[in-house]
Amino acid sequence: MTARTIAVKSGFVWTSDIAPTHTVMNGNRITALPVDWNIDLPFLLHIARIRQLRSMEFTGDKLMKNPILGTLLLTIIVVTFTPASVHSLPESAEDVVLQWNRVLGQTLEVPELHPGNILPARSFAMINLAIFDAMNSIEGGYRSYLTDVPGSKNASQKAAAAQAAHDVLVGLYPSRQAVYEAELADSFSGESFNRVRQGQIVGRIVAARLLAYRSNDGWTAPWTPYQLDPMPGNWQGPTPFPGFAVFTNIPGVCPFALSSPTQFLPVAPPALTGAEYASSLYEVKELGSASSGTRTAEQTASAFRWAIPPASDAAMFSVVFSTSITQDLSSLERARVAALSFVSFHDALLTTFTSQYTYGRWRPVTAIQRADEDGNDNTTADVGWDSLLGGPGTPPHPSYASNASSASASIAKTLELFYGSDNVAFQIDFGPEGVRQYSSFSTLTDEVAKSRIYGGVHFRYDTTAGQKAGRDVATYVAENLMTRR
């Protein structure tokens, strides 16, 4: 296909009256974003409520029992968004796929509605799988993900997709049913009554089966304490108290496509005494330091640009939808590329989170401060070293392999395989920072991976393994799910 240039709006606007450079909570300085950025993170608990949190007593018991509270303290709470390419379109220009992804995004922006211990990628995967199976039941051409409803060729494809999306969202977020009913009526507008009725039957069957299939998928399991002996190489934080780590339930979560979260588990990280480890430590020590003299201004901007997963995820999700528009995909093909992308994204994150809790490798800040304990003659300790993103900007879970790298690589590889080329040019508008141009999907994921080194929170071997895992997952998904009959 011919590469086209597209523009994606980030769609975030900072709305807090708290200084955007940092927020003080419970006595900790939390670096958020450069002062000249203008980004809104639609927190599940709004920024205004942070003031209330300051006066609360943060104990280990409270944080472990309340994942949202705990992750908010660390500024990595599960935040949600509407993909900008969906949000920026006039509703009259939406097809049924864009419409219901917008509805999901708006749902996720409602404070305290989405469970804090479930990644929003699960919801995006479910709604797009339901839409695809409903549409494909009528149009055909592909193997279904889960459900193929026979005898429905005269049904309205749009009505089937809308009903499937509606029912999935009602199952996940029942308090929003009135909103979904209004959107459903819009979806049915202009369709004949009989075809709508037949389409509804298809959509209901598809959604009911998918909801039942994912009802016990492991996401609702509680987070359990994770604490390792303080041996060289073992993860020790940063974390607000010993044993606290986020998403420790993920190794038990059921993937959408893989046989298990270990199917593409990265190989063991390099030995502490080896040359690869020493090289990676030296690189992040130099480039990722809070006081680095070698990191460029662009590298610093990149570290902050991709520092907060929801903003990073939103940009990548937007590319999925924007390319589907500029490449003139049909609604069925748009549903298919969205389903493939979100399934890959979800399962890639499961893979690298599982890797982290399998290997338990320490973060750069611990490794550099304790380099005199690693048994490597080519590393030197710096007990005062801190990363650019600091403790609050360092996710409270082990380092190997990188989640950001696997997630971004899974999206990039999915789109490359879908369009038959990596060289599809696009742009992302990051607001005050300006519009950034990308010549390929891999350019984007490479930028994301490197940013984690510049931020001082990952080693290069973390990001390399993460990217490989993301690509492997995406390739498996593309070769095995929703393929042509």
ZIHU-V147515 format. One record per helix or strand of 2 or more residues. SS is the DSSP state (hx for helix, st for strand). FROM is the first residue (numbers start at 1). TO is the last residue. If there is no record, write none. Layout:
<<SS	FROM	TO> <SS	FROM	TO>>
This chain:
<<st	7	9> <st	22	25> <st	28	31> <hx	47	54> <hx	60	65> <hx	67	73> <hx	84	87> <hx	91	93> <hx	96	108> <hx	121	139> <hx	157	172> <hx	174	188> <hx	193	213> <hx	250	252> <hx	275	287> <hx	297	305> <hx	309	326> <hx	331	359> <hx	364	369> <hx	371	373> <hx	391	393> <hx	403	419> <st	426	429> <hx	431	433> <st	435	438> <hx	441	454> <hx	460	480>>
